[in-house]
Amino acid sequence: MKKFSLQLRLIIFFILISGTVFLTAGIMSWYEGREKLDEFFDTYQILMARKLSSLDWQHINAESQSKIDKLIKDLDDDGEEEDDALGFAVFTHEGKMIFHDGNEGKDFHFNHNASGFENQKIGKDKEPWRIFWIESIDKQYIIAIGQEIDFREDAAFDLVEDTLLPWAAGLTILLIAAVYMVSREFRPVKKIAYELRHRDSNDLSAIDNDNMPTEIKPMVWALNNLFIKIAETLKRERSFISDSAHELRSPLTALKVQLEVAELAGDDIKTRNEALQKLCLGIERASRLVEQLLELSRLEAYEKDTSNFKDLNWEEIIQEAITTQQNAASNQNINIKYISKEKFCIKKGSPLLWSLLLRNLLDNAIRYSPYGAEIKVTMDKTSLSVYNSGVTIAEEIIPRLKERFFRPPGQSRNGSGLGLSIVERIARLHNCNVELKNENNGFLVTIHSI
C-alpha cells in the first residue's frame, strides 16, 4: 500500500480534526439548543394554559370565542408560529370536549390521570405532540395546551444552523488557509528533494542553508556534513587507488623484465638463476605490497566504526606479535627482548589492529637492522615502544617516514613504504600518537597515549 506524503497526511489530519471538532460542536449545540427551547416552549405552554384556565367556560358564545381568538393571537409570539404548531382544547371532568382551537386541538385525547406534561400522537399521521394539562380556576374544566414536537426540533435545527453557518464559513476559509500554509512551508523540503534528485553524482557541494526554516536546518546541516564525509572518503579512495597503481606498476614491471631475462637466458644457467632469484624477490615485494594495501583497506572500515572495540589483553597481543616474527628474527640472528614495566593505559580497542601495528614495527625493525642486532619491545603505563639497535636514519628523513609509500633513498631492502603509515593510522584511531627518533645508536618508535 502506497504511503501518503507527509504534507498530504498533515492536510488530511487537519481536515479530519477540524471536521470532528466542528461536528462535535454542532451536536453539542443541537442538544443544548433543544434543551433550552424545550424549557422555553414548556414555559410558553404553561403561561398560555394559566391564562386559559382563568376564563369562564360555562357560557360559551360568539363573544367568548372572539375573546379566545384574541388571546391566542396575543400569545402567538408575533404570529411567527405555524398555525398547526400550537393547539388547545377544553374538557369536562367526564372527558367531554366543550371547546377547541379549531385545528389540532380537536384531536387531543382526554386522559383522566393526566397532570402536567405528557406526549401524545394525534391526527391521522400520528404526529408526536407535547401536551400540558391544567385544571381551570373554578375546578369545573380540564384545559390541554399542546405543541407539535417536530416544530420544536425544526426550531432547534434552525437555531443551530443559524449559529454554525458563520462558523462553517470561517472554518472553510481557515482550512483553505491551512492547506495553503502547509503547502507553502513544505516548499523548502520539495526544493531540497528536487535539487538532490537532479544533482550530478559528482556534485558534493553544500546545500544553501541561509533561507531555510529553523526546523529544516538540522537536516540540511546533516546532509552537508554527509557530503563533506563522502567527499573526504572519495578523496582518500582516489588517492589510495592512484598511489596503489603507481606503486604496483614498478614491481610488476620489474617482474616482467626478470621473466623476459630468464626466457632469453637460454643455456646460460647462471643468468637464468639470477633472473629467477630476482623474480622471487620481486614477487615477495609485490606480495608484501598487496598485503599492506589490504591491511590499509581493512583499516578504513575500523575508522568508520569503532563500536566493536573490546578489552585489550596486552600480554597476549605482544607475545603473539613477537612469536609471529620470531622465525624471521632468528634468520637474522636478531634477539627480540620484551620488557613489561606496567600495562599500557589504553584499555579498549581492536586487538587485531594492535597486533597488526606491532607486527609492522617488528617487521621493519628486523628488515632494516643489521645481522645480530637486538630488538626491545617495552611497555609501560603511558607508552609502547619498539627499539632496534645498529641502525640510524638521517634526521631530515625521519618526519617523512610516516608518509604513504615513502622509502628512504638508497634503500636496498624490499618494502612497500606503507608500514609506518599503517602504524600511524592505527595509533590515531586509538587516541595515540607515534614518535620516531634515533637513540643510542639505534632507532626507536614509541606509541604515546594522548
C-alpha distance (Angstrom), angle and dihedral (degrees) to the residues before:
residue distance angle dihedral
M1 . . .
K2 3.78 . .
K3 3.77 113.8 .
F4 3.80 118.4 -132.7
S5 3.77 119.7 -119.8
L6 3.81 119.4 -98.0
Q7 3.81 90.6 -112.2
L8 3.80 93.1 52.9
R9 3.81 91.6 44.8
L10 3.81 90.6 52.5
I11 3.81 91.7 49.6
I12 3.82 93.0 47.3
F13 3.80 90.9 45.4
F14 3.80 91.9 50.2
I15 3.81 92.2 47.6
L16 3.82 92.2 48.2
I17 3.81 92.9 47.4
S18 3.80 92.4 46.3
G19 3.80 91.8 46.3
T20 3.80 91.3 48.1
V21 3.80 92.1 49.3
F22 3.81 91.4 46.8
L23 3.82 92.6 47.4
T24 3.80 91.6 47.3
A25 3.79 90.6 49.4
G26 3.83 89.9 48.9
I27 3.81 93.1 51.1
M28 3.80 92.0 46.8
S29 3.81 90.4 47.4
W30 3.80 89.6 49.9
Y31 3.79 93.7 53.4
E32 3.79 93.6 41.5
G33 3.80 91.9 46.8
R34 3.77 92.6 46.3
E35 3.79 90.9 50.5
K36 3.81 92.5 49.9
L37 3.81 92.3 45.9
D38 3.81 91.0 49.2
E39 3.80 88.9 53.7
F40 3.81 91.0 47.4
F41 3.81 95.9 47.5
D42 3.81 92.6 43.0
T43 3.81 88.4 54.5
Y44 3.80 88.7 46.5
Q45 3.83 91.2 53.3
I46 3.81 92.5 46.4
L47 3.82 91.0 50.7
M48 3.79 92.5 49.5
A49 3.81 91.9 45.5
R50 3.81 91.3 52.8
K51 3.79 91.5 51.6
L52 3.78 91.7 48.2
S53 3.80 91.4 47.0
S54 3.81 90.6 58.7
L55 3.85 92.9 59.1
D56 3.80 124.7 98.2
W57 3.78 106.7 -110.8
Q58 3.83 96.1 174.8
H59 3.77 95.0 84.1
I60 3.75 106.9 42.6
N61 3.83 111.2 -179.9
A62 3.77 140.1 139.8
E63 3.79 91.9 -79.2
S64 3.80 90.4 52.9
Q65 3.80 91.1 48.7
S66 3.81 89.1 52.6
K67 3.79 91.7 52.1
I68 3.78 91.2 49.0
D69 3.81 91.7 49.4
K70 3.78 89.4 51.5
L71 3.81 90.6 48.5
I72 3.79 91.1 51.0
K73 3.78 90.2 48.6
D74 3.82 91.1 51.7
L75 3.79 91.1 49.4
D76 3.80 92.5 45.9
D77 3.82 93.5 96.8
D78 3.80 94.9 -118.6
G79 3.79 91.5 -41.3
E80 3.78 95.0 -77.4
E81 3.84 96.3 124.1
E82 3.77 120.3 91.4
D83 3.79 115.3 -102.2
D84 3.79 92.9 -117.4
A85 3.81 95.7 43.5
L86 3.82 92.5 84.2
G87 3.79 132.1 35.2
F88 3.78 142.3 161.0
A89 3.79 140.6 -166.0
V90 3.81 136.6 -171.5
F91 3.79 120.6 -138.5
T92 3.77 135.6 -177.0
H93 3.76 118.5 -125.7
E94 3.81 87.2 -100.1
G95 3.83 90.1 60.3
K96 3.80 98.1 -104.6
M97 3.82 112.6 144.8
I98 3.80 108.4 -133.6
F99 3.78 98.1 171.9
H100 3.83 142.1 9.2
D101 3.75 138.8 171.1
G102 3.77 93.9 -100.0
N103 3.80 94.5 -112.2
E104 3.78 128.7 57.9
G105 3.78 94.8 -15.0
K106 3.80 91.4 78.0
D107 3.83 89.2 65.9
F108 3.81 95.8 56.3
H109 3.81 114.3 121.4
F110 3.78 115.9 -134.2
N111 3.80 114.0 -123.9
H112 3.83 116.1 -164.9
N113 3.81 91.3 -160.2
A114 3.77 96.9 43.8
S115 3.78 118.4 123.3
G116 3.77 124.6 161.9
F117 3.80 118.2 -16.2
E118 3.80 128.8 -1.3
N119 3.80 136.4 158.7
Q120 3.82 121.5 -120.3
K121 3.78 136.1 178.0
I122 3.77 108.7 -135.2
G123 3.80 139.6 175.4
K124 3.76 130.1 26.8
D125 3.81 92.2 -59.7
K126 3.79 92.8 50.0
E127 3.77 92.0 -129.0
P128 3.83 115.6 -175.9
W129 3.79 116.2 -109.5
R130 3.79 132.5 -178.7
I131 3.81 110.5 -135.1
F132 3.79 130.1 -168.5
W133 3.84 118.2 -155.5
I134 3.82 123.8 -156.2
E135 3.77 135.9 164.9
S136 3.80 118.7 -121.9
I137 3.78 119.7 -110.0
D138 3.80 92.2 -107.5
K139 3.84 90.4 52.8
Q140 3.81 90.6 -126.2
Y141 3.80 101.8 105.3
I142 3.81 142.7 37.8
I143 3.78 116.3 -136.0
A144 3.84 123.3 -157.6
I145 3.79 122.6 -163.1
G146 3.82 114.9 -171.8
Q147 3.77 138.0 -177.1
E148 3.79 130.0 -168.4
I149 3.84 111.5 -107.3
D150 3.80 92.2 -148.6
F151 3.79 88.1 59.5
R152 3.79 89.3 56.7
E153 3.79 91.7 49.6
D154 3.79 91.5 48.5
A155 3.79 90.0 49.6
A156 3.81 90.8 49.9
F157 3.80 90.7 48.2
D158 3.80 91.6 49.4
L159 3.80 89.8 49.3
V160 3.82 92.7 50.6
E161 3.79 91.1 43.4
D162 3.80 92.6 51.8
T163 3.82 89.5 47.3
L164 3.82 98.3 45.9
L165 3.79 101.4 38.3
P166 3.84 93.8 77.7
W167 3.80 89.3 45.4
A168 3.81 90.4 49.0
A169 3.79 89.9 52.8
G170 3.80 90.7 47.8
L171 3.81 91.8 47.0
T172 3.81 90.9 50.8
I173 3.79 90.4 53.1
L174 3.82 89.5 46.3
L175 3.82 91.6 51.3
I176 3.79 91.7 49.4
A177 3.80 89.9 48.9
A178 3.84 90.7 47.1
V179 3.82 92.4 50.6
Y180 3.79 89.9 48.9
M181 3.82 93.0 47.6
V182 3.82 93.6 47.3
S183 3.81 90.5 49.0
R184 3.79 90.9 46.4
E185 3.81 94.9 47.9
F186 3.81 91.2 49.5
R187 3.79 92.2 56.8
P188 3.84 93.3 92.1
V189 3.81 90.0 54.3
K190 3.81 91.0 48.7
K191 3.79 89.0 46.9
I192 3.81 91.5 53.6
A193 3.81 91.3 46.4
Y194 3.82 91.3 49.1
E195 3.81 92.2 47.3
L196 3.81 92.9 49.3
R197 3.80 92.5 44.9
H198 3.82 93.0 52.9
R199 3.82 97.2 36.4
D200 3.77 119.6 115.8
S201 3.81 113.1 -107.2
N202 3.81 90.5 -121.2
D203 3.81 93.8 50.2
L204 3.81 107.1 101.1
S205 3.80 96.8 158.9
A206 3.82 118.0 137.8
I207 3.80 121.7 -93.4
D208 3.79 114.5 -114.2
N209 3.81 106.3 -102.7
D210 3.81 100.8 176.3
N211 3.81 100.8 97.5
M212 3.79 97.8 32.1
P213 3.84 121.7 120.2
T214 3.79 115.1 -102.6
E215 3.82 92.2 -111.7
I216 3.81 92.3 55.6
K217 3.80 97.7 44.1
P218 3.86 95.0 81.6
M219 3.81 89.7 55.3
V220 3.82 91.5 48.6
W221 3.81 90.6 47.0
A222 3.81 89.7 51.0
L223 3.81 91.0 49.2
N224 3.81 91.7 48.7
N225 3.82 90.7 49.2
L226 3.79 88.6 49.5
F227 3.81 90.1 52.0
I228 3.82 89.5 51.4
K229 3.82 91.5 50.5
I230 3.80 91.8 46.8
A231 3.82 90.5 48.6
E232 3.81 90.7 50.4
T233 3.80 91.4 47.3
L234 3.79 92.2 49.4
K235 3.78 90.2 47.0
R236 3.81 91.1 52.0
E237 3.80 91.8 45.9
R238 3.79 93.0 48.7
S239 3.79 90.6 47.7
F240 3.79 90.4 46.9
I241 3.80 92.9 49.3
S242 3.80 91.9 45.6
D243 3.80 93.5 48.3
S244 3.80 92.3 43.9
A245 3.80 92.5 50.3
H246 3.79 90.4 48.2
E247 3.79 94.6 48.1
L248 3.80 94.7 43.7
R249 3.80 91.9 50.3
S250 3.82 93.7 67.6
P251 3.84 99.2 50.6
L252 3.80 92.1 41.8
T253 3.80 90.7 50.6
A254 3.81 89.8 48.5
L255 3.79 90.3 50.1
K256 3.78 90.7 51.7
V257 3.83 91.5 49.4
Q258 3.81 93.6 49.3
L259 3.81 90.4 47.7
E260 3.81 90.0 52.9
V261 3.83 90.5 48.3
A262 3.81 90.3 51.7
E263 3.80 90.8 49.8
L264 3.83 92.7 48.6
A265 3.82 93.7 46.2
G266 3.79 91.5 83.9
D267 3.81 108.8 173.0
D268 3.79 92.7 -7.0
I269 3.82 97.2 110.1
K270 3.79 94.9 179.8
T271 3.80 93.9 53.4
R272 3.79 91.6 45.0
N273 3.81 92.6 49.5
E274 3.81 91.8 49.5
A275 3.79 90.1 49.5
L276 3.80 91.6 48.5
Q277 3.81 90.6 47.3
K278 3.81 90.9 52.3
L279 3.79 88.6 44.5
C280 3.81 90.0 56.2
L281 3.81 90.9 48.8
G282 3.81 90.0 49.2
I283 3.79 91.4 50.0
E284 3.79 89.4 49.1
R285 3.81 91.1 51.9
A286 3.82 92.5 46.3
S287 3.81 90.5 48.2
R288 3.78 91.2 50.6
L289 3.79 91.2 47.4
V290 3.79 91.7 51.1
E291 3.81 90.2 46.9
Q292 3.80 91.2 51.5
L293 3.80 91.3 47.3
L294 3.81 90.3 52.5
E295 3.79 90.3 49.2
L296 3.80 89.3 50.2
S297 3.80 89.9 50.2
R298 3.82 91.9 51.2
L299 3.79 89.1 49.3
E300 3.84 89.0 61.2
A301 3.81 89.7 63.7
Y302 3.81 92.2 52.8
E303 3.79 91.4 49.6
K304 3.82 90.0 57.9
D305 3.81 95.5 47.6
T306 3.81 125.3 28.5
S307 3.81 94.7 165.4
N308 3.81 92.0 104.5
F309 3.82 94.5 63.4
K310 3.80 113.4 134.7
D311 3.80 138.7 -166.6
L312 3.82 109.7 -74.7
N313 3.80 123.7 -128.7
W314 3.81 99.2 -159.8
E315 3.79 96.9 -174.3
E316 3.78 91.4 54.3
I317 3.83 93.9 44.8
I318 3.82 94.4 49.5
Q319 3.82 96.0 42.7
E320 3.81 90.8 49.1
A321 3.83 92.0 50.2
I322 3.84 91.5 49.0
T323 3.81 92.1 47.4
T324 3.80 90.7 50.7
Q325 3.83 91.7 54.6
Q326 3.80 97.1 37.5
N327 3.80 95.7 95.7
A328 3.82 93.5 51.8
A329 3.83 89.6 47.4
S330 3.82 92.3 50.7
N331 3.81 90.7 53.7
Q332 3.83 87.3 58.5
N333 3.82 93.0 41.5
I334 3.80 87.1 -118.4
N335 3.79 119.9 154.5
I336 3.83 117.1 -144.0
K337 3.80 111.6 -153.5
Y338 3.81 122.5 -168.5
I339 3.84 119.8 -154.7
S340 3.82 117.6 -174.1
K341 3.80 114.5 -171.8
E342 3.79 98.8 160.2
K343 3.79 137.1 -20.0
F344 3.78 115.9 -81.8
C345 3.83 110.8 -103.8
I346 3.82 94.1 -126.1
K347 3.81 100.8 101.1
K348 3.81 102.5 173.6
G349 3.77 131.7 40.8
S350 3.76 144.2 97.7
P351 3.82 112.6 -49.1
L352 3.80 89.2 -161.9
L353 3.82 92.6 56.3
W354 3.82 94.2 45.6
S355 3.81 89.2 50.4
L356 3.80 88.5 50.5
L357 3.82 90.6 49.3
L358 3.81 93.2 51.5
R359 3.81 92.8 44.4
N360 3.80 90.1 53.5
L361 3.81 92.4 49.0
L362 3.81 93.1 46.7
D363 3.80 91.9 44.2
N364 3.81 91.0 52.3
A365 3.81 91.6 45.7
I366 3.82 92.0 50.6
R367 3.80 94.3 41.8
Y368 3.80 96.9 50.5
S369 3.84 101.1 33.5
P370 3.80 122.0 95.7
Y371 3.78 122.5 -108.6
G372 3.82 111.9 -74.2
A373 3.83 95.1 17.6
E374 3.79 124.3 146.5
I375 3.83 127.4 -122.0
K376 3.81 121.9 -160.0
V377 3.81 123.8 -163.4
T378 3.80 108.8 -164.5
M379 3.79 127.9 -174.7
D380 3.81 127.8 -173.2
K381 3.78 134.7 153.5
T382 3.80 97.9 -79.3
S383 3.80 104.1 28.0
L384 3.78 149.3 30.3
S385 3.82 116.7 -153.4
V386 3.81 141.8 -179.6
Y387 3.82 118.9 -157.6
N388 3.80 125.8 -173.5
S389 3.82 121.5 -171.4
G390 3.77 130.6 -140.1
V391 3.77 99.2 37.1
T392 3.80 134.2 84.6
I393 3.80 132.4 178.3
A394 3.78 128.9 -141.3
E395 3.80 109.3 -94.6
E396 3.82 93.3 -128.9
I397 3.82 90.5 56.8
I398 3.81 98.6 48.3
P399 3.87 95.8 80.1
R400 3.82 89.6 56.9
L401 3.79 97.7 50.3
K402 3.82 92.0 91.1
E403 3.81 92.9 55.8
R404 3.76 118.1 108.1
F405 3.79 115.3 -94.3
F406 3.79 92.8 -3.5
R407 3.81 116.1 145.7
P408 3.81 124.5 176.4
P409 3.82 114.6 -105.9
G410 3.80 115.9 -94.5
Q411 3.80 93.1 20.7
S412 3.81 110.0 158.8
R413 3.79 98.0 -175.8
N414 3.81 120.1 93.2
G415 3.78 114.8 -108.0
S416 3.80 144.6 137.0
G417 3.80 101.1 -133.2
L418 3.81 90.6 -125.3
G419 3.82 102.5 97.0
L420 3.81 99.6 88.7
S421 3.80 91.6 37.1
I422 3.81 88.5 59.0
V423 3.81 90.3 45.4
E424 3.81 90.4 52.7
R425 3.81 93.6 50.9
I426 3.80 94.4 46.7
A427 3.81 90.8 49.5
R428 3.81 92.5 48.3
L429 3.80 90.2 49.0
H430 3.83 87.9 59.0
N431 3.83 94.4 45.1
C432 3.80 93.8 -101.4
N433 3.80 134.3 121.0
V434 3.78 131.6 -143.0
E435 3.80 123.1 -126.5
L436 3.83 120.7 -164.8
K437 3.83 122.8 -168.5
N438 3.79 146.0 142.1
E439 3.81 113.6 -106.6
N440 3.84 134.1 172.4
N441 3.81 94.3 -12.0
G442 3.76 90.4 -50.1
F443 3.78 142.3 80.3
L444 3.83 123.5 -98.8
V445 3.81 128.0 -161.8
T446 3.82 114.0 -170.5
I447 3.81 128.6 -172.9
H448 3.81 109.4 -153.4
S449 3.80 125.6 -168.4
I450 3.80 111.9 -126.1
